[in-house]
């Protein structure tokens, strides 16, 4: 098997450049050319700038790789040699490369509001007891028009939520920010091939933290 391909080259880093970022943004991609550029641009539009951006392409057959490469070394790009069949594998490979204090997840067909990272980092810094946080998510159409909040009325207030999750999985992946390597430690992506693999990760995290 060939080694994963990474784009770009860098000169010797200065001490300042070697400092880990506050946040690692991780995006798995598979045949996402239709929405990918808009999703990437929403990350670069963030008011919070202390982040690295990692994209893992799961052997796309469309123009996804070319779109990511067009951003040059602003994105750390890894292209898997063969498709895994589950987005969690590519996501976990990106998280394994993450250097940030927090990792923020985003999918190829979702968009972030400009202050998403700014506000969520502030929340995580104020709540060191929490391994993970998530936000509300708007449902939008192809023109970007909002229609409703996803899972509206089903999302509990901050705090223990295992009982509510049993009844309804209300956490949207692209709203998640996780502390350190908590997501990777919650499970093995290669073994989580069930349709509800996200759900299994959430409960693994809850087992390690009552919050």
C-alpha positions as CSV (number, residue, x, y, z in Angstrom):
1,X,0.0,0.0,0.0
2,X,1.3,3.4,-0.9
3,X,1.9,5.9,1.8
4,X,-0.8,8.6,2.1
5,X,0.0,11.6,-0.2
6,X,0.5,15.0,1.4
7,X,0.7,18.2,-0.6
8,X,3.0,21.2,-0.2
9,X,6.5,21.6,1.2
10,X,7.7,23.8,4.0
11,X,11.0,25.4,4.9
12,X,12.5,24.9,8.3
13,X,10.0,26.2,10.8
14,X,10.7,29.0,13.2
15,X,10.2,28.5,17.0
16,X,6.9,30.5,16.7
17,X,5.7,28.3,13.8
18,X,6.4,25.2,15.8
19,X,4.0,26.2,18.6
20,X,0.9,24.0,18.4
21,X,-2.3,25.7,17.3
22,X,-5.2,26.1,19.7
23,X,-7.5,24.2,17.4
24,X,-7.1,21.5,14.7
25,X,-9.9,21.6,12.2
26,X,-10.5,18.2,10.6
27,X,-12.5,17.4,7.5
28,X,-13.0,14.0,5.9
29,X,-13.8,14.2,2.2
30,X,-15.3,11.7,-0.3
31,X,-16.6,12.9,-3.7
32,X,-17.6,16.2,-2.2
33,X,-16.7,18.5,-5.1
34,X,-20.2,20.1,-5.3
35,X,-20.1,21.6,-1.8
36,X,-16.5,21.3,-0.8
37,X,-15.1,24.8,-1.7
38,X,-17.9,26.6,0.1
39,X,-17.4,24.4,3.2
40,X,-13.6,25.1,3.2
41,X,-14.2,28.8,2.7
42,X,-16.5,28.9,5.8
43,X,-13.5,27.6,7.8
44,X,-11.2,30.3,6.5
45,X,-13.8,32.9,7.2
46,X,-13.6,32.3,11.0
47,X,-12.9,35.2,13.3
48,X,-10.7,32.9,15.4
49,X,-7.4,32.4,13.5
50,X,-5.3,30.1,15.7
51,X,-6.0,26.9,14.0
52,X,-4.6,24.3,11.6
53,X,-6.7,22.8,8.8
54,X,-6.4,19.0,8.0
55,X,-8.3,17.5,5.1
56,X,-8.3,13.7,4.5
57,X,-9.6,12.6,1.1
58,X,-10.9,9.0,1.2
59,X,-9.9,8.2,-2.4
60,X,-12.4,10.5,-4.1
61,X,-13.1,9.9,-7.8
62,X,-14.3,13.4,-8.6
63,X,-12.4,16.8,-8.4
64,X,-12.3,16.9,-4.6
65,X,-8.5,16.5,-4.4
66,X,-7.9,19.3,-6.9
67,X,-10.1,21.6,-5.0
68,X,-8.3,21.0,-1.8
69,X,-4.9,21.4,-3.5
70,X,-5.9,24.8,-4.9
71,X,-5.6,26.1,-1.3
72,X,-1.9,25.2,-1.3
73,X,-0.1,24.8,2.1
74,X,-3.0,26.5,3.9
75,X,-4.4,23.0,4.2
76,X,-2.6,19.9,5.4
77,X,-3.9,17.4,2.8
78,X,-3.8,13.7,3.0
79,X,-5.1,11.4,0.3
80,X,-5.9,7.8,1.2
81,X,-4.9,5.3,-1.5
82,X,-8.2,3.4,-1.2
83,X,-11.7,4.2,-0.1
84,X,-12.5,3.0,3.5
85,X,-16.3,2.8,3.0
86,X,-16.9,4.8,6.2
87,X,-16.2,8.5,6.8
88,X,-15.1,7.8,10.4
89,X,-11.8,6.2,9.1
90,X,-10.7,9.4,7.2
91,X,-11.9,11.6,10.1
92,X,-9.8,9.6,12.6
93,X,-6.8,9.7,10.4
94,X,-7.1,13.5,10.4
95,X,-7.5,13.6,14.1
96,X,-4.4,11.4,14.6
97,X,-2.4,14.2,12.9
98,X,-4.0,17.0,15.0
99,X,-1.7,19.1,17.2
100,X,-4.3,21.4,18.7
101,X,-5.6,21.6,22.2
102,X,-9.0,21.1,20.7
103,X,-10.2,19.5,17.5
104,X,-13.2,20.8,15.6
105,X,-15.0,18.5,13.1
106,X,-16.6,19.6,9.9
107,X,-18.1,17.6,7.0
108,X,-17.7,18.5,3.4
109,X,-21.3,19.6,2.9
110,X,-21.6,21.8,6.0
111,X,-20.9,25.4,6.7
112,X,-19.7,27.3,9.8
113,X,-20.9,30.6,11.0
114,X,-17.9,33.0,11.2
115,X,-17.8,33.1,15.0
116,X,-18.2,29.4,15.6
117,X,-14.6,28.6,16.6
118,X,-14.2,31.9,18.6
119,X,-17.3,31.2,20.8
120,X,-16.7,27.5,21.2
121,X,-13.1,27.8,22.2
122,X,-14.2,30.4,24.9
123,X,-16.8,27.9,26.1
124,X,-14.3,25.0,26.3
125,X,-11.7,27.1,28.1
126,X,-14.3,28.1,30.7
127,X,-15.5,24.4,31.2
128,X,-12.4,22.3,31.6
129,X,-14.5,19.4,32.9
130,X,-16.1,18.8,29.5
131,X,-14.4,16.6,26.9
132,X,-16.7,17.7,24.1
133,X,-19.1,20.5,23.2
134,X,-21.5,21.0,20.3
135,X,-23.7,23.8,19.0
136,X,-27.1,24.3,17.4
137,X,-27.1,23.7,13.6
138,X,-29.3,25.4,11.0
139,X,-30.9,23.3,8.3
140,X,-30.3,25.2,5.0
141,X,-31.3,24.6,1.4
142,X,-29.2,24.7,-1.8
143,X,-29.3,28.5,-1.8
144,X,-28.2,28.8,1.8
145,X,-31.6,29.8,3.1
146,X,-32.3,28.7,6.7
147,X,-35.4,26.7,7.4
148,X,-35.1,25.4,11.0
149,X,-32.7,24.4,13.7
150,X,-31.7,20.7,13.4
151,X,-33.1,18.6,16.2
152,X,-34.9,21.7,17.6
153,X,-36.6,21.0,20.9
154,X,-34.6,17.8,21.4
155,X,-31.3,19.3,22.5
156,X,-30.9,19.5,26.3
157,X,-29.1,22.2,28.2
158,X,-25.4,21.9,29.1
159,X,-24.7,19.0,31.4
160,X,-25.2,15.2,31.6
161,X,-27.1,14.0,28.5
162,X,-26.8,10.2,28.3
163,X,-30.5,9.7,29.0
164,X,-31.5,12.1,26.3
165,X,-29.1,10.6,23.8
166,X,-30.6,7.2,24.3
167,X,-33.9,8.6,23.1
168,X,-32.6,10.7,20.2
169,X,-29.1,11.4,18.8
170,X,-29.2,15.2,18.7
171,X,-25.5,16.0,18.2
172,X,-24.5,17.2,14.7
173,X,-20.9,16.2,13.8
174,X,-20.0,19.5,12.2
175,X,-20.8,21.3,15.5
176,X,-18.4,19.2,17.6
177,X,-15.3,20.5,19.4
178,X,-13.4,17.8,21.4
179,X,-10.6,18.2,23.9
180,X,-7.2,16.7,23.1
181,X,-7.3,13.1,21.8
182,X,-10.6,12.3,23.5
183,X,-12.3,11.3,20.2
184,X,-9.6,8.9,19.2
185,X,-9.5,7.4,22.6
186,X,-13.3,6.9,22.5
187,X,-13.1,4.1,19.8
188,X,-11.4,2.4,16.9
189,X,-12.7,3.8,13.6
190,X,-11.8,0.6,11.7
191,X,-14.1,-1.4,14.0
192,X,-17.0,1.0,14.1
193,X,-18.7,0.3,10.8
194,X,-22.3,0.4,12.0
195,X,-24.6,3.0,10.7
196,X,-24.7,4.7,14.1
197,X,-20.9,4.9,14.6
198,X,-21.2,8.6,15.7
199,X,-23.7,7.5,18.4
200,X,-21.2,4.9,19.7
201,X,-18.4,7.5,20.0
202,X,-20.7,9.8,22.0
203,X,-21.5,7.1,24.5
204,X,-17.9,6.1,24.8
205,X,-17.0,9.7,25.7
206,X,-19.8,9.8,28.2
207,X,-18.5,6.7,29.9
208,X,-15.2,8.5,30.5
209,X,-16.9,11.8,31.7
210,X,-20.2,12.3,33.5
211,X,-20.5,15.7,31.8
